[in-house]
Amino acid sequence: MKTTKMIKSVIAAALLAAGSAYATPVVNLIQNGSFEDKTQANGTWDIYSGLDHWTAAAPTGVEVRHNVVGTAADGVNFVELDTYANSSITQAFQTVASQKYTLTFQFQNRDGVATSSQGLDVSWGGTTFASVDSLLYGNWETRSYTLIGNGTMQALTFSAHGSSDGLGTSLDNVSVTAAVPEPETYGMMLVGLAAIGFVARRRKAAK
C-alpha cells in the first residue's frame, strides 16, 4: 500500500513537472523585434531617432529599410546601425534571477561594401559578449546565444563596429525567449512514465 502511494506521488510530481514544461507558451520578450512599427514605403529608407521599444544612440539614430539593398528576413522592414556614422539600439526587459534566456537574431552584410565596414557587437547588461562578422553577402545569417537573468531590468544592445561610413551590417528578427526545460525535467517525465507502467503491470498481475 505504501509503495503504491509513493508511486502515485512520483507520478503526480512528474506530471506536474511535465505540465509546467509544456503548458507555458513560448513568448518573445523583445517587442518590435522585426522593426515593423514604422510604415516604411516599399523601396525607401529613413533614419529615425528611435523605434517603438528600442532606444537608438543619439544623434546617429537607426536606419529602417524596406526593400532597399536587400529584403527583410522577417516582415518587410529591417535596420542598419551605421546610419551616417556607427550607432546602436537598446531594449531592456525584466529578467528572473538565474533564468536562462535564448537570444536569436539575423544579420546580413551589405552587398558591394568592404568587410571592414561591416559587423555588429552585442552586449547584455552593459557587457559586450559577441561580435558578429560575415564573409557572406546577400544572405541572412542566424546567431543564437544563452543569456542569464539577474532579477533586474537587463539591457540588450546591438552596435555597429565596422568603419563609421554609413555602410554597415543589417539586423532583423530579434527574439529572446526562456530557455527550454532542463534535462532534469525530462528525467522526471521518464520516471513518471515508468511508474505508470509499473502500476499498470501490478494491477494486471493482481487480477
ZILINJO-V360096 format. One record per residue. N is the residue number from 1. PHI is phi in degrees with one decimal (* if undefined). OMEGA is omega in whole degrees, -180 to 180 (NA if undefined). D_LAST is the distance of its C-alpha to the last C-alpha in whole Angstrom. Layout:
<<N PHI OMEGA D_LAST> <N PHI OMEGA D_LAST>>
This chain:
<<1 * 179 16> <2 -63.5 179 20> <3 -62.7 179 18> <4 -62.0 179 16> <5 -64.0 -180 19> <6 -63.7 180 21> <7 -62.6 179 19> <8 -62.2 179 20> <9 -66.0 178 23> <10 -63.5 179 24> <11 -60.4 -179 22> <12 -61.4 180 25> <13 -64.0 -180 28> <14 -64.8 180 27> <15 -65.3 178 27> <16 -65.3 178 30> <17 -63.7 180 32> <18 -64.3 179 31> <19 -63.3 179 32> <20 -64.8 -177 35> <21 -70.5 -172 36> <22 -112.5 -176 36> <23 -76.9 -177 36> <24 -81.4 -180 40> <25 -69.1 178 42> <26 -77.4 -177 45> <27 -120.7 176 48> <28 -78.6 -179 52> <29 -76.7 175 53> <30 -86.3 178 57> <31 -96.8 -178 58> <32 59.0 -177 61> <33 -70.9 177 60> <34 -109.6 171 61> <35 61.5 -177 64> <36 -92.4 -177 64> <37 -68.7 180 66> <38 -91.0 175 69> <39 -85.8 -177 70> <40 -93.1 -178 72> <41 -63.6 179 74> <42 -57.3 179 73> <43 81.3 -179 75> <44 -128.2 174 76> <45 -145.6 177 76> <46 -149.9 175 77> <47 -104.7 -178 77> <48 -118.0 179 75> <49 -74.6 178 76> <50 -176.0 178 72> <51 -128.4 177 69> <52 -53.9 177 66> <53 72.9 177 64> <54 -115.6 173 66> <55 -101.1 179 69> <56 -99.7 179 72> <57 -64.3 177 74> <58 -98.9 0 78> <59 -94.3 -171 80> <60 -72.9 176 78> <61 69.8 -178 76> <62 -140.0 -179 73> <63 -97.6 178 74> <64 -106.4 -179 71> <65 -124.7 176 72> <66 -133.6 -178 71> <67 56.5 174 71> <68 -127.4 -177 74> <69 51.7 179 74> <70 122.3 176 70> <71 -123.4 -175 67> <72 -65.9 174 65> <73 -78.2 -180 61> <74 -145.8 -176 60> <75 73.2 -179 61> <76 -118.9 -178 65> <77 -99.6 168 67> <78 -149.6 -174 67> <79 -123.8 170 69> <80 -125.1 -175 71> <81 -101.9 170 72> <82 -104.4 -174 76> <83 -77.0 166 77> <84 -107.9 174 81> <85 -161.1 -179 80> <86 -57.5 -177 77> <87 -138.1 179 74> <88 -155.4 173 71> <89 -131.0 -176 68> <90 -136.9 171 66> <91 -138.5 -180 63> <92 -112.7 176 61> <93 -148.4 -178 58> <94 -71.3 179 56> <95 -114.2 174 54> <96 -104.6 -177 51> <97 -57.6 178 51> <98 69.6 177 50> <99 -72.2 176 48> <100 -90.5 178 49> <101 -123.8 178 50> <102 -107.7 175 51> <103 -93.7 176 54> <104 -132.6 176 55> <105 -153.1 178 58> <106 -122.2 180 60> <107 -140.8 -174 64> <108 -152.5 175 67> <109 -69.4 179 70> <110 -85.3 -179 73> <111 -59.1 174 74> <112 74.5 -178 78> <113 -119.7 -179 78> <114 -59.0 179 78> <115 -61.8 179 75> <116 -66.1 178 77> <117 -92.4 -172 77> <118 -101.3 172 73> <119 113.4 179 70> <120 -132.2 169 68> <121 -102.5 179 67> <122 -124.6 180 64> <123 -126.9 -178 64> <124 -135.5 -179 61> <125 63.0 177 62> <126 89.3 -179 66> <127 -113.8 178 65> <128 -72.9 -179 65> <129 -118.9 -180 62> <130 -154.1 170 63> <131 -126.7 -177 66> <132 -110.5 176 65> <133 -135.4 -179 68> <134 -146.1 173 67> <135 -101.0 -180 70> <136 -89.8 177 68> <137 -131.4 176 70> <138 79.1 179 69> <139 -131.2 176 65> <140 -77.4 175 63> <141 -112.7 -178 61> <142 -113.8 174 58> <143 -127.2 177 57> <144 -132.5 -180 54> <145 -140.1 176 54> <146 -98.8 177 52> <147 -111.5 180 54> <148 -116.3 179 53> <149 -77.5 178 53> <150 -124.5 178 55> <151 88.2 179 54> <152 -124.6 172 58> <153 -68.8 179 59> <154 -116.2 -177 60> <155 -100.7 174 62> <156 -106.0 -175 62> <157 -129.1 172 65> <158 -113.0 -178 66> <159 -132.6 173 70> <160 -73.6 -180 72> <161 -127.8 177 73> <162 -81.5 176 75> <163 -56.8 -177 79> <164 -84.3 -171 80> <165 -130.4 179 82> <166 81.4 -178 80> <167 -132.1 -174 78> <168 -134.9 -176 74> <169 -78.8 178 70> <170 -90.4 -179 68> <171 -134.5 179 65> <172 -159.9 167 62> <173 56.3 -180 59> <174 -88.5 177 58> <175 -142.7 172 55> <176 -133.5 -179 53> <177 -128.0 175 49> <178 -66.0 -177 47> <179 -62.6 180 45> <180 -63.7 -179 42> <181 -56.3 178 39> <182 -66.4 179 39> <183 -55.8 180 37> <184 -60.7 179 35> <185 -63.9 178 34> <186 -64.5 177 32> <187 -61.4 178 31> <188 -62.7 178 29> <189 -62.4 -180 28> <190 -65.7 177 26> <191 -61.1 180 25> <192 -63.2 180 23> <193 -63.9 178 22> <194 -64.4 180 21> <195 -65.6 178 19> <196 -60.5 179 17> <197 -64.0 180 16> <198 -63.2 179 15> <199 -63.2 -180 13> <200 -62.1 179 11> <201 -66.2 179 10> <202 -63.6 -180 9> <203 -65.7 180 7> <204 -65.1 -179 6> <205 -70.0 -178 6> <206 -75.8 -177 4> <207 -78.1 NA 0>>
